[in-house]
Each structure stands twice: as structure tokens, then as C-alpha cells.
Amino acid sequence: MNPNSTPNTDADTTLDCSGLLCPLPVYKAALVLKRMGSGERLRLVTTDPGALEDIPAMARQRGDLLVSSTADDEKQVFVIEKGSQP
């Protein structure tokens, strides 16, 4: 990959979990990812600071790829690519 390029963070589906606290963002993201096809991407928006640890852990446990993770004072945005597990 070109070091000056940015990863493609386009998503097939967006899930806004703003205002929800753990474990709801993880639970809802897992439900959506379960219905998605391998290689499809989910853009997840959260406002729970705990998601910064919880979402990457969920992706690892499920065998999904965390494509990107950004955060500011108000929200966190994750792009997760579904792995090949059923």
C-alpha cells in the first residue's frame, strides 16, 4: 500500500448507536454483522467511550477486520469488514 494513501473506508451498511451504552453497541453491531455477507463493511457510530476497547475486541473475537477507528470528544466511528465465518 502506498504510505500516502488512506484505506478505503466505504461501508455497505451504517449503524448509529449514538446514546447507547455498553453492551448495546456491541450487541447491535454483532446482529447486523451476522446478517451481512463476507467482505461487506459496517460503519458503526457510537458515543460510548467504552466502545474504543469493546468494538475492536468484538471484531477480533468474531474474526472480522477493523478497517478504521476514529474518535473525537463526542463520538467514535468504526468501519468493520465481516470475515468469512458464518
Phi and psi restraints in degrees (range 20) as a CNS / XPLOR table:
assign (resid 1 and name C) (resid 2 and name N)
       (resid 2 and name CA) (resid 2 and name C) 1.0 -65.6 20.0 2
assign (resid 2 and name N) (resid 2 and name CA)
       (resid 2 and name C) (resid 3 and name N) 1.0 127.3 20.0 2
assign (resid 2 and name C) (resid 3 and name N)
       (resid 3 and name CA) (resid 3 and name C) 1.0 -63.4 20.0 2
assign (resid 3 and name N) (resid 3 and name CA)
       (resid 3 and name C) (resid 4 and name N) 1.0 -18.2 20.0 2
assign (resid 3 and name C) (resid 4 and name N)
       (resid 4 and name CA) (resid 4 and name C) 1.0 -91.1 20.0 2
assign (resid 4 and name N) (resid 4 and name CA)
       (resid 4 and name C) (resid 5 and name N) 1.0 -5.0 20.0 2
assign (resid 4 and name C) (resid 5 and name N)
       (resid 5 and name CA) (resid 5 and name C) 1.0 -89.3 20.0 2
assign (resid 5 and name N) (resid 5 and name CA)
       (resid 5 and name C) (resid 6 and name N) 1.0 159.8 20.0 2
assign (resid 5 and name C) (resid 6 and name N)
       (resid 6 and name CA) (resid 6 and name C) 1.0 -111.2 20.0 2
assign (resid 6 and name N) (resid 6 and name CA)
       (resid 6 and name C) (resid 7 and name N) 1.0 149.8 20.0 2
assign (resid 6 and name C) (resid 7 and name N)
       (resid 7 and name CA) (resid 7 and name C) 1.0 -65.7 20.0 2
assign (resid 7 and name N) (resid 7 and name CA)
       (resid 7 and name C) (resid 8 and name N) 1.0 150.8 20.0 2
assign (resid 7 and name C) (resid 8 and name N)
       (resid 8 and name CA) (resid 8 and name C) 1.0 -72.9 20.0 2
assign (resid 8 and name N) (resid 8 and name CA)
       (resid 8 and name C) (resid 9 and name N) 1.0 115.1 20.0 2
assign (resid 8 and name C) (resid 9 and name N)
       (resid 9 and name CA) (resid 9 and name C) 1.0 -110.3 20.0 2
assign (resid 9 and name N) (resid 9 and name CA)
       (resid 9 and name C) (resid 10 and name N) 1.0 20.4 20.0 2
assign (resid 9 and name C) (resid 10 and name N)
       (resid 10 and name CA) (resid 10 and name C) 1.0 -59.6 20.0 2
assign (resid 10 and name N) (resid 10 and name CA)
       (resid 10 and name C) (resid 11 and name N) 1.0 146.2 20.0 2
assign (resid 10 and name C) (resid 11 and name N)
       (resid 11 and name CA) (resid 11 and name C) 1.0 -126.3 20.0 2
assign (resid 11 and name N) (resid 11 and name CA)
       (resid 11 and name C) (resid 12 and name N) 1.0 149.2 20.0 2
assign (resid 11 and name C) (resid 12 and name N)
       (resid 12 and name CA) (resid 12 and name C) 1.0 -82.7 20.0 2
assign (resid 12 and name N) (resid 12 and name CA)
       (resid 12 and name C) (resid 13 and name N) 1.0 -30.4 20.0 2
assign (resid 12 and name C) (resid 13 and name N)
       (resid 13 and name CA) (resid 13 and name C) 1.0 -140.2 20.0 2
assign (resid 13 and name N) (resid 13 and name CA)
       (resid 13 and name C) (resid 14 and name N) 1.0 143.3 20.0 2
assign (resid 13 and name C) (resid 14 and name N)
       (resid 14 and name CA) (resid 14 and name C) 1.0 -118.2 20.0 2
assign (resid 14 and name N) (resid 14 and name CA)
       (resid 14 and name C) (resid 15 and name N) 1.0 136.4 20.0 2
assign (resid 14 and name C) (resid 15 and name N)
       (resid 15 and name CA) (resid 15 and name C) 1.0 -126.1 20.0 2
assign (resid 15 and name N) (resid 15 and name CA)
       (resid 15 and name C) (resid 16 and name N) 1.0 118.5 20.0 2
assign (resid 15 and name C) (resid 16 and name N)
       (resid 16 and name CA) (resid 16 and name C) 1.0 -100.4 20.0 2
assign (resid 16 and name N) (resid 16 and name CA)
       (resid 16 and name C) (resid 17 and name N) 1.0 110.5 20.0 2
assign (resid 16 and name C) (resid 17 and name N)
       (resid 17 and name CA) (resid 17 and name C) 1.0 -108.1 20.0 2
assign (resid 17 and name N) (resid 17 and name CA)
       (resid 17 and name C) (resid 18 and name N) 1.0 26.6 20.0 2
assign (resid 17 and name C) (resid 18 and name N)
       (resid 18 and name CA) (resid 18 and name C) 1.0 -56.9 20.0 2
assign (resid 18 and name N) (resid 18 and name CA)
       (resid 18 and name C) (resid 19 and name N) 1.0 136.2 20.0 2
assign (resid 18 and name C) (resid 19 and name N)
       (resid 19 and name CA) (resid 19 and name C) 1.0 87.7 20.0 2
assign (resid 19 and name N) (resid 19 and name CA)
       (resid 19 and name C) (resid 20 and name N) 1.0 -10.8 20.0 2
assign (resid 19 and name C) (resid 20 and name N)
       (resid 20 and name CA) (resid 20 and name C) 1.0 -94.4 20.0 2
assign (resid 20 and name N) (resid 20 and name CA)
       (resid 20 and name C) (resid 21 and name N) 1.0 142.7 20.0 2
assign (resid 20 and name C) (resid 21 and name N)
       (resid 21 and name CA) (resid 21 and name C) 1.0 -105.6 20.0 2
assign (resid 21 and name N) (resid 21 and name CA)
       (resid 21 and name C) (resid 22 and name N) 1.0 160.3 20.0 2
assign (resid 21 and name C) (resid 22 and name N)
       (resid 22 and name CA) (resid 22 and name C) 1.0 -53.0 20.0 2
assign (resid 22 and name N) (resid 22 and name CA)
       (resid 22 and name C) (resid 23 and name N) 1.0 136.9 20.0 2
assign (resid 22 and name C) (resid 23 and name N)
       (resid 23 and name CA) (resid 23 and name C) 1.0 -98.5 20.0 2
assign (resid 23 and name N) (resid 23 and name CA)
       (resid 23 and name C) (resid 24 and name N) 1.0 10.3 20.0 2
assign (resid 23 and name C) (resid 24 and name N)
       (resid 24 and name CA) (resid 24 and name C) 1.0 -61.7 20.0 2
assign (resid 24 and name N) (resid 24 and name CA)
       (resid 24 and name C) (resid 25 and name N) 1.0 -43.3 20.0 2
assign (resid 24 and name C) (resid 25 and name N)
       (resid 25 and name CA) (resid 25 and name C) 1.0 -60.0 20.0 2
assign (resid 25 and name N) (resid 25 and name CA)
       (resid 25 and name C) (resid 26 and name N) 1.0 -40.2 20.0 2
assign (resid 25 and name C) (resid 26 and name N)
       (resid 26 and name CA) (resid 26 and name C) 1.0 -65.9 20.0 2
assign (resid 26 and name N) (resid 26 and name CA)
       (resid 26 and name C) (resid 27 and name N) 1.0 -46.0 20.0 2
assign (resid 26 and name C) (resid 27 and name N)
       (resid 27 and name CA) (resid 27 and name C) 1.0 -61.4 20.0 2
assign (resid 27 and name N) (resid 27 and name CA)
       (resid 27 and name C) (resid 28 and name N) 1.0 -48.9 20.0 2
assign (resid 27 and name C) (resid 28 and name N)
       (resid 28 and name CA) (resid 28 and name C) 1.0 -66.2 20.0 2
assign (resid 28 and name N) (resid 28 and name CA)
       (resid 28 and name C) (resid 29 and name N) 1.0 -39.3 20.0 2
assign (resid 28 and name C) (resid 29 and name N)
       (resid 29 and name CA) (resid 29 and name C) 1.0 -63.3 20.0 2
assign (resid 29 and name N) (resid 29 and name CA)
       (resid 29 and name C) (resid 30 and name N) 1.0 -42.1 20.0 2
assign (resid 29 and name C) (resid 30 and name N)
       (resid 30 and name CA) (resid 30 and name C) 1.0 -62.8 20.0 2
assign (resid 30 and name N) (resid 30 and name CA)
       (resid 30 and name C) (resid 31 and name N) 1.0 -39.2 20.0 2
assign (resid 30 and name C) (resid 31 and name N)
       (resid 31 and name CA) (resid 31 and name C) 1.0 -63.4 20.0 2
assign (resid 31 and name N) (resid 31 and name CA)
       (resid 31 and name C) (resid 32 and name N) 1.0 -43.9 20.0 2
assign (resid 31 and name C) (resid 32 and name N)
       (resid 32 and name CA) (resid 32 and name C) 1.0 -66.4 20.0 2
assign (resid 32 and name N) (resid 32 and name CA)
       (resid 32 and name C) (resid 33 and name N) 1.0 -45.7 20.0 2
assign (resid 32 and name C) (resid 33 and name N)
       (resid 33 and name CA) (resid 33 and name C) 1.0 -60.5 20.0 2
assign (resid 33 and name N) (resid 33 and name CA)
       (resid 33 and name C) (resid 34 and name N) 1.0 -35.0 20.0 2
assign (resid 33 and name C) (resid 34 and name N)
       (resid 34 and name CA) (resid 34 and name C) 1.0 -60.9 20.0 2
assign (resid 34 and name N) (resid 34 and name CA)
       (resid 34 and name C) (resid 35 and name N) 1.0 -33.8 20.0 2
assign (resid 34 and name C) (resid 35 and name N)
       (resid 35 and name CA) (resid 35 and name C) 1.0 -84.8 20.0 2
assign (resid 35 and name N) (resid 35 and name CA)
       (resid 35 and name C) (resid 36 and name N) 1.0 -12.2 20.0 2
assign (resid 35 and name C) (resid 36 and name N)
       (resid 36 and name CA) (resid 36 and name C) 1.0 -86.3 20.0 2
assign (resid 36 and name N) (resid 36 and name CA)
       (resid 36 and name C) (resid 37 and name N) 1.0 159.8 20.0 2
assign (resid 36 and name C) (resid 37 and name N)
       (resid 37 and name CA) (resid 37 and name C) 1.0 -87.6 20.0 2
assign (resid 37 and name N) (resid 37 and name CA)
       (resid 37 and name C) (resid 38 and name N) 1.0 156.6 20.0 2
assign (resid 37 and name C) (resid 38 and name N)
       (resid 38 and name CA) (resid 38 and name C) 1.0 -54.6 20.0 2
assign (resid 38 and name N) (resid 38 and name CA)
       (resid 38 and name C) (resid 39 and name N) 1.0 131.9 20.0 2
assign (resid 38 and name C) (resid 39 and name N)
       (resid 39 and name CA) (resid 39 and name C) 1.0 90.0 20.0 2
assign (resid 39 and name N) (resid 39 and name CA)
       (resid 39 and name C) (resid 40 and name N) 1.0 -13.3 20.0 2
assign (resid 39 and name C) (resid 40 and name N)
       (resid 40 and name CA) (resid 40 and name C) 1.0 -75.1 20.0 2
assign (resid 40 and name N) (resid 40 and name CA)
       (resid 40 and name C) (resid 41 and name N) 1.0 155.3 20.0 2
assign (resid 40 and name C) (resid 41 and name N)
       (resid 41 and name CA) (resid 41 and name C) 1.0 -117.7 20.0 2
assign (resid 41 and name N) (resid 41 and name CA)
       (resid 41 and name C) (resid 42 and name N) 1.0 139.9 20.0 2
assign (resid 41 and name C) (resid 42 and name N)
       (resid 42 and name CA) (resid 42 and name C) 1.0 -110.9 20.0 2
assign (resid 42 and name N) (resid 42 and name CA)
       (resid 42 and name C) (resid 43 and name N) 1.0 128.6 20.0 2
assign (resid 42 and name C) (resid 43 and name N)
       (resid 43 and name CA) (resid 43 and name C) 1.0 -99.2 20.0 2
assign (resid 43 and name N) (resid 43 and name CA)
       (resid 43 and name C) (resid 44 and name N) 1.0 118.7 20.0 2
assign (resid 43 and name C) (resid 44 and name N)
       (resid 44 and name CA) (resid 44 and name C) 1.0 -114.5 20.0 2
assign (resid 44 and name N) (resid 44 and name CA)
       (resid 44 and name C) (resid 45 and name N) 1.0 126.2 20.0 2
assign (resid 44 and name C) (resid 45 and name N)
       (resid 45 and name CA) (resid 45 and name C) 1.0 -111.4 20.0 2
assign (resid 45 and name N) (resid 45 and name CA)
       (resid 45 and name C) (resid 46 and name N) 1.0 128.8 20.0 2
assign (resid 45 and name C) (resid 46 and name N)
       (resid 46 and name CA) (resid 46 and name C) 1.0 -134.1 20.0 2
assign (resid 46 and name N) (resid 46 and name CA)
       (resid 46 and name C) (resid 47 and name N) 1.0 163.4 20.0 2
assign (resid 46 and name C) (resid 47 and name N)
       (resid 47 and name CA) (resid 47 and name C) 1.0 -122.4 20.0 2
assign (resid 47 and name N) (resid 47 and name CA)
       (resid 47 and name C) (resid 48 and name N) 1.0 1.5 20.0 2
assign (resid 47 and name C) (resid 48 and name N)
       (resid 48 and name CA) (resid 48 and name C) 1.0 -87.2 20.0 2
assign (resid 48 and name N) (resid 48 and name CA)
       (resid 48 and name C) (resid 49 and name N) 1.0 114.3 20.0 2
assign (resid 48 and name C) (resid 49 and name N)
       (resid 49 and name CA) (resid 49 and name C) 1.0 -57.2 20.0 2
assign (resid 49 and name N) (resid 49 and name CA)
       (resid 49 and name C) (resid 50 and name N) 1.0 -25.7 20.0 2
assign (resid 49 and name C) (resid 50 and name N)
       (resid 50 and name CA) (resid 50 and name C) 1.0 -63.9 20.0 2
assign (resid 50 and name N) (resid 50 and name CA)
       (resid 50 and name C) (resid 51 and name N) 1.0 -19.9 20.0 2
assign (resid 50 and name C) (resid 51 and name N)
       (resid 51 and name CA) (resid 51 and name C) 1.0 -64.1 20.0 2
assign (resid 51 and name N) (resid 51 and name CA)
       (resid 51 and name C) (resid 52 and name N) 1.0 -23.7 20.0 2
assign (resid 51 and name C) (resid 52 and name N)
       (resid 52 and name CA) (resid 52 and name C) 1.0 -60.4 20.0 2
assign (resid 52 and name N) (resid 52 and name CA)
       (resid 52 and name C) (resid 53 and name N) 1.0 -27.9 20.0 2
assign (resid 52 and name C) (resid 53 and name N)
       (resid 53 and name CA) (resid 53 and name C) 1.0 -99.7 20.0 2
assign (resid 53 and name N) (resid 53 and name CA)
       (resid 53 and name C) (resid 54 and name N) 1.0 -39.1 20.0 2
assign (resid 53 and name C) (resid 54 and name N)
       (resid 54 and name CA) (resid 54 and name C) 1.0 -67.9 20.0 2
assign (resid 54 and name N) (resid 54 and name CA)
       (resid 54 and name C) (resid 55 and name N) 1.0 -42.8 20.0 2
assign (resid 54 and name C) (resid 55 and name N)
       (resid 55 and name CA) (resid 55 and name C) 1.0 -69.2 20.0 2
assign (resid 55 and name N) (resid 55 and name CA)
       (resid 55 and name C) (resid 56 and name N) 1.0 -46.9 20.0 2
assign (resid 55 and name C) (resid 56 and name N)
       (resid 56 and name CA) (resid 56 and name C) 1.0 -59.3 20.0 2
assign (resid 56 and name N) (resid 56 and name CA)
       (resid 56 and name C) (resid 57 and name N) 1.0 -38.0 20.0 2
assign (resid 56 and name C) (resid 57 and name N)
       (resid 57 and name CA) (resid 57 and name C) 1.0 -64.6 20.0 2
assign (resid 57 and name N) (resid 57 and name CA)
       (resid 57 and name C) (resid 58 and name N) 1.0 -42.6 20.0 2
assign (resid 57 and name C) (resid 58 and name N)
       (resid 58 and name CA) (resid 58 and name C) 1.0 -61.0 20.0 2
assign (resid 58 and name N) (resid 58 and name CA)
       (resid 58 and name C) (resid 59 and name N) 1.0 -45.0 20.0 2
assign (resid 58 and name C) (resid 59 and name N)
       (resid 59 and name CA) (resid 59 and name C) 1.0 -60.4 20.0 2
assign (resid 59 and name N) (resid 59 and name CA)
       (resid 59 and name C) (resid 60 and name N) 1.0 -45.3 20.0 2
assign (resid 59 and name C) (resid 60 and name N)
       (resid 60 and name CA) (resid 60 and name C) 1.0 -60.7 20.0 2
assign (resid 60 and name N) (resid 60 and name CA)
       (resid 60 and name C) (resid 61 and name N) 1.0 -46.4 20.0 2
assign (resid 60 and name C) (resid 61 and name N)
       (resid 61 and name CA) (resid 61 and name C) 1.0 -64.0 20.0 2
assign (resid 61 and name N) (resid 61 and name CA)
       (resid 61 and name C) (resid 62 and name N) 1.0 -33.9 20.0 2
assign (resid 61 and name C) (resid 62 and name N)
       (resid 62 and name CA) (resid 62 and name C) 1.0 -84.9 20.0 2
assign (resid 62 and name N) (resid 62 and name CA)
       (resid 62 and name C) (resid 63 and name N) 1.0 -14.8 20.0 2
assign (resid 62 and name C) (resid 63 and name N)
       (resid 63 and name CA) (resid 63 and name C) 1.0 84.9 20.0 2
assign (resid 63 and name N) (resid 63 and name CA)
       (resid 63 and name C) (resid 64 and name N) 1.0 22.3 20.0 2
assign (resid 63 and name C) (resid 64 and name N)
       (resid 64 and name CA) (resid 64 and name C) 1.0 -94.3 20.0 2
assign (resid 64 and name N) (resid 64 and name CA)
       (resid 64 and name C) (resid 65 and name N) 1.0 167.1 20.0 2
assign (resid 64 and name C) (resid 65 and name N)
       (resid 65 and name CA) (resid 65 and name C) 1.0 -107.9 20.0 2
assign (resid 65 and name N) (resid 65 and name CA)
       (resid 65 and name C) (resid 66 and name N) 1.0 123.3 20.0 2
assign (resid 65 and name C) (resid 66 and name N)
       (resid 66 and name CA) (resid 66 and name C) 1.0 -83.4 20.0 2
assign (resid 66 and name N) (resid 66 and name CA)
       (resid 66 and name C) (resid 67 and name N) 1.0 103.2 20.0 2
assign (resid 66 and name C) (resid 67 and name N)
       (resid 67 and name CA) (resid 67 and name C) 1.0 -74.2 20.0 2
assign (resid 67 and name N) (resid 67 and name CA)
       (resid 67 and name C) (resid 68 and name N) 1.0 -42.8 20.0 2
assign (resid 67 and name C) (resid 68 and name N)
       (resid 68 and name CA) (resid 68 and name C) 1.0 -155.1 20.0 2
assign (resid 68 and name N) (resid 68 and name CA)
       (resid 68 and name C) (resid 69 and name N) 1.0 157.2 20.0 2
assign (resid 68 and name C) (resid 69 and name N)
       (resid 69 and name CA) (resid 69 and name C) 1.0 -147.3 20.0 2
assign (resid 69 and name N) (resid 69 and name CA)
       (resid 69 and name C) (resid 70 and name N) 1.0 121.2 20.0 2
assign (resid 69 and name C) (resid 70 and name N)
       (resid 70 and name CA) (resid 70 and name C) 1.0 -130.0 20.0 2
assign (resid 70 and name N) (resid 70 and name CA)
       (resid 70 and name C) (resid 71 and name N) 1.0 150.4 20.0 2
assign (resid 70 and name C) (resid 71 and name N)
       (resid 71 and name CA) (resid 71 and name C) 1.0 -147.9 20.0 2
assign (resid 71 and name N) (resid 71 and name CA)
       (resid 71 and name C) (resid 72 and name N) 1.0 147.2 20.0 2
assign (resid 71 and name C) (resid 72 and name N)
       (resid 72 and name CA) (resid 72 and name C) 1.0 -134.0 20.0 2
assign (resid 72 and name N) (resid 72 and name CA)
       (resid 72 and name C) (resid 73 and name N) 1.0 -166.1 20.0 2
assign (resid 72 and name C) (resid 73 and name N)
       (resid 73 and name CA) (resid 73 and name C) 1.0 -66.1 20.0 2
assign (resid 73 and name N) (resid 73 and name CA)
       (resid 73 and name C) (resid 74 and name N) 1.0 -21.3 20.0 2
assign (resid 73 and name C) (resid 74 and name N)
       (resid 74 and name CA) (resid 74 and name C) 1.0 -109.1 20.0 2
assign (resid 74 and name N) (resid 74 and name CA)
       (resid 74 and name C) (resid 75 and name N) 1.0 -31.7 20.0 2
assign (resid 74 and name C) (resid 75 and name N)
       (resid 75 and name CA) (resid 75 and name C) 1.0 -149.7 20.0 2
assign (resid 75 and name N) (resid 75 and name CA)
       (resid 75 and name C) (resid 76 and name N) 1.0 163.8 20.0 2
assign (resid 75 and name C) (resid 76 and name N)
       (resid 76 and name CA) (resid 76 and name C) 1.0 -123.3 20.0 2
assign (resid 76 and name N) (resid 76 and name CA)
       (resid 76 and name C) (resid 77 and name N) 1.0 140.0 20.0 2
assign (resid 76 and name C) (resid 77 and name N)
       (resid 77 and name CA) (resid 77 and name C) 1.0 -127.8 20.0 2
assign (resid 77 and name N) (resid 77 and name CA)
       (resid 77 and name C) (resid 78 and name N) 1.0 126.3 20.0 2
assign (resid 77 and name C) (resid 78 and name N)
       (resid 78 and name CA) (resid 78 and name C) 1.0 -120.3 20.0 2
assign (resid 78 and name N) (resid 78 and name CA)
       (resid 78 and name C) (resid 79 and name N) 1.0 143.2 20.0 2
assign (resid 78 and name C) (resid 79 and name N)
       (resid 79 and name CA) (resid 79 and name C) 1.0 -118.1 20.0 2
assign (resid 79 and name N) (resid 79 and name CA)
       (resid 79 and name C) (resid 80 and name N) 1.0 121.7 20.0 2
assign (resid 79 and name C) (resid 80 and name N)
       (resid 80 and name CA) (resid 80 and name C) 1.0 -120.5 20.0 2
assign (resid 80 and name N) (resid 80 and name CA)
       (resid 80 and name C) (resid 81 and name N) 1.0 128.2 20.0 2
assign (resid 80 and name C) (resid 81 and name N)
       (resid 81 and name CA) (resid 81 and name C) 1.0 -99.6 20.0 2
assign (resid 81 and name N) (resid 81 and name CA)
       (resid 81 and name C) (resid 82 and name N) 1.0 124.7 20.0 2
assign (resid 81 and name C) (resid 82 and name N)
       (resid 82 and name CA) (resid 82 and name C) 1.0 -65.0 20.0 2
assign (resid 82 and name N) (resid 82 and name CA)
       (resid 82 and name C) (resid 83 and name N) 1.0 134.2 20.0 2
assign (resid 82 and name C) (resid 83 and name N)
       (resid 83 and name CA) (resid 83 and name C) 1.0 -77.5 20.0 2
assign (resid 83 and name N) (resid 83 and name CA)
       (resid 83 and name C) (resid 84 and name N) 1.0 -169.4 20.0 2
assign (resid 83 and name C) (resid 84 and name N)
       (resid 84 and name CA) (resid 84 and name C) 1.0 -90.6 20.0 2
assign (resid 84 and name N) (resid 84 and name CA)
       (resid 84 and name C) (resid 85 and name N) 1.0 0.5 20.0 2
assign (resid 84 and name C) (resid 85 and name N)
       (resid 85 and name CA) (resid 85 and name C) 1.0 -70.1 20.0 2
assign (resid 85 and name N) (resid 85 and name CA)
       (resid 85 and name C) (resid 86 and name N) 1.0 154.1 20.0 2
